[in-house]
């Protein structure tokens, strides 16, 4: 499993809507979709995303 699959899985498991995550992070909803589908995520965004999902940054990168 690669990072993109893990991000998508964690978003799904969180029960949070992508629109909610996007609003909380100050990005467009398509950015969240892009991350879940393999787009690059910068460290500062990964930190914010992990906090919202209740996991660590390492969990986002875990295989």
C-alpha positions as CSV (number, residue, x, y, z in Angstrom):
1,X,0.0,0.0,0.0
2,X,1.4,3.4,-0.8
3,X,0.8,6.8,0.8
4,X,-2.0,7.9,-1.5
5,X,-4.0,4.8,-0.7
6,X,-3.4,5.3,3.0
7,X,-4.6,8.9,3.0
8,X,-7.8,7.9,1.2
9,X,-8.4,5.1,3.6
10,X,-7.8,7.3,6.6
11,X,-10.2,9.9,5.3
12,X,-12.8,7.3,4.7
13,X,-12.3,5.7,8.1
14,X,-12.6,9.1,9.8
15,X,-16.2,9.6,8.7
16,X,-15.4,13.2,7.8
17,X,-16.6,14.6,4.6
18,X,-13.9,15.9,2.2
19,X,-15.7,19.3,2.0
20,X,-15.4,19.6,5.8
21,X,-11.8,18.6,5.8
22,X,-11.1,21.1,3.0
23,X,-12.9,23.9,4.9
24,X,-11.0,23.2,8.1
25,X,-7.6,23.2,6.2
26,X,-8.4,26.2,4.0
27,X,-8.1,24.4,0.7
28,X,-10.4,23.5,-2.1
29,X,-12.3,20.1,-1.9
30,X,-10.6,19.0,-5.1
31,X,-7.2,19.3,-3.3
32,X,-8.4,16.7,-0.7
33,X,-9.5,14.4,-3.6
34,X,-6.1,14.9,-5.3
35,X,-4.3,13.9,-2.1
36,X,-6.4,10.8,-1.8
37,X,-5.8,10.0,-5.4
38,X,-2.0,10.3,-5.4
39,X,-1.3,14.1,-5.5
40,X,1.6,15.5,-3.6
41,X,1.0,16.7,-0.1
42,X,3.4,19.1,1.6
43,X,4.5,18.5,5.2
44,X,2.6,21.4,6.7
45,X,-0.6,20.1,5.0
46,X,0.1,16.6,6.1
47,X,0.4,17.8,9.7
48,X,-2.9,19.6,9.5
49,X,-4.6,16.6,7.9
50,X,-3.2,14.1,10.4
51,X,-4.5,16.3,13.2
52,X,-8.0,16.4,11.7
53,X,-8.0,12.7,11.1
54,X,-6.8,11.9,14.6
55,X,-3.6,10.2,13.5
56,X,0.1,10.9,13.1
57,X,1.9,12.1,10.0
58,X,3.7,8.8,10.1
59,X,0.3,7.0,9.8
60,X,-0.3,8.9,6.5
61,X,2.9,7.5,5.1
62,X,2.6,4.0,6.6
63,X,2.6,1.1,4.1
